[in-house]
Amino acid sequence: MKQLNYIDLFAGAGGLSEGFIRAGFNPIAHVEMNKDACDTIKTRTSYHWLKENKKDTIYYNYLKSDSKNKEKLWENIPENLINSVINKEISDETLPEIFEIIDKEIDTNKIDLIIGGPPCQAYSVAGRARKDMDKDPRNHLYKHYVKFLEKYKPKMFVFENVPGILSAKNGEYLNKIFKAVRNAGYEVAIPEKNYLNSKDFGVLQDRKRVIIIGWKKELYLKYPEFEITQNNFNIKNDLFSDLKPLKNGQGTLDAIEYVKPTTNYLKQTNIRNGLDFVTQHIVRPNNDNDLEIYKIAVEEWNKGKRLNYATLPPRLIKHNNIHAFTNRFQVVNGNGISHTVVAHIAMDGHYYIHPDKKQNRSISVREAARIQSFPDDYFFEGSRTAAFKQIGNAVPPLMAQKIAEKIRDMIWKNT
């Protein structure tokens, strides 16, 4: 079957793209405004090219290096692949330049798919509470997405966002998106229950996302049906058990060995995919006040309760508002699946406390990446904080792969 080409818009750290690459798609370009995320995609692009050309030892040596030189790694792959990662904000001013960069690399008739989703904070309930929606330029980024559809005329597209997009301005923004893509020549649909949940795709995380799928009107397609993956795995025994126990502020960005054999879940999902080491298992430091709260939170969780911030001993309460966000300290469910990992994890780890009271800390960068189903050889460029942000904003690759496989089959059957 012919190789299918795609463009990834608002690409982030490449979680959505990783799933499509696994399903056999070929990325023509990634467009992303955040430099650290772009650097991550360049490094992951290097991994895929080196692996395909049986030079993956170069990549693994990079992961093992204590002083990583990403530019030197990137020199090992064709320059056009590095240049295809476009570090630009998508706007009226930058669109001509972005189109020019892409057009240098491809025959513009050969784009089969466009994927991606504008920054989700714009449509989130919290984001709407802080800003006037019409004045927030992020709420209008879908118009730029549509311009890519109009120029490259892909057979299909995938537009990902948070459930808040369904209710934003009582559905007005969703209707605007639907109208715009229909005017561009596409039919469009969302799931029957309006969103997909990553836990139904084998990801150990309760993460709801609106996945809008569109296709050229002449293809007469319909929204794909996804089989629900039933899993009996949990965070503590199946996802975290082989990682070195850490205390608050411990760990390293560099390579360290696993402390236990792999698990069936890690093998089935290719999260732990053959290496004898892991990177970025590093934890942020906390003050004594927070650490005492963490202990109480885990104790409450072990009794089957979530910690209510307002019930803490007065000496531990540092926020004046004890009536809102009373769940600001949350424990990751070690005996089940995690609650949603969001970009706020870059600010603090209070919402992601490790379930092991002995470790008394928030989760590490690698643990967050695993909850999102990123493989252990996926390296996030930038600082620890930058890595957390990239992970929190990402689409789980395991979920993305199963969506991509459906999209691939739909295109193949209709071309």
QUIQUIBEL-V407230 format. One record per backbone hydrogen bond with DSSP energy under -1.0 kcal/mol. CO is the residue of the C=O (numbers start at 0). NH is the residue of the N-H. If there is no record, write none. Layout:
BEGIN
co: <CO CO>
nh: <NH NH>
END
This chain:
BEGIN
co: <3 4 4 5 6 7 10 13 14 15 16 17 18 19 20 25 28 29 30 33 34 35 36 37 38 39 40 41 42 43 44 45 46 47 48 49 50 54 55 56 57 58 59 60 68 69 70 72 73 77 77 78 81 83 85 85 90 93 94 95 96 97 98 99 101 101 106 111 112 113 114 118 119 119 123 124 126 135 136 137 139 140 141 142 143 144 145 146 147 148 154 155 156 158 160 161 162 163 166 167 168 170 171 172 173 174 175 176 177 178 180 181 184 186 188 190 195 196 197 197 199 202 203 204 206 208 209 211 212 213 214 215 216 233 234 234 239 241 246 249 255 262 263 264 265 265 270 277 279 279 280 281 283 286 287 288 289 290 291 292 293 294 295 296 297 299 300 307 308 312 324 325 329 331 332 333 335 337 341 342 343 343 348 349 351 352 355 360 363 364 365 366 367 368 369 374 382 383 384 385 386 387 388 390 395 396 397 398 399 400 401 402 403 404 405 406 407 408>
nh: <25 111 112 27 114 30 13 17 18 19 20 21 22 24 23 5 7 85 10 37 38 39 40 41 42 43 44 45 46 47 48 49 50 51 52 54 53 57 59 60 61 62 63 64 72 73 74 75 76 80 81 82 84 29 31 87 94 97 98 99 100 101 102 103 104 105 109 155 6 157 8 121 122 123 127 128 130 138 139 140 142 144 145 146 147 148 149 150 151 152 215 113 213 211 209 164 165 167 169 172 171 174 175 176 177 178 179 180 181 182 185 184 216 214 212 193 208 199 200 202 228 204 337 206 197 195 160 158 188 156 186 218 219 237 238 239 242 258 249 282 277 266 267 268 270 271 375 255 281 365 251 364 248 290 291 292 293 294 295 296 297 298 299 300 301 304 303 310 311 315 327 308 352 333 335 235 234 205 344 345 346 347 351 329 362 331 359 353 367 368 369 370 371 373 372 377 386 387 388 389 390 391 392 393 399 400 401 402 403 404 405 406 407 408 409 410 411 412>
END
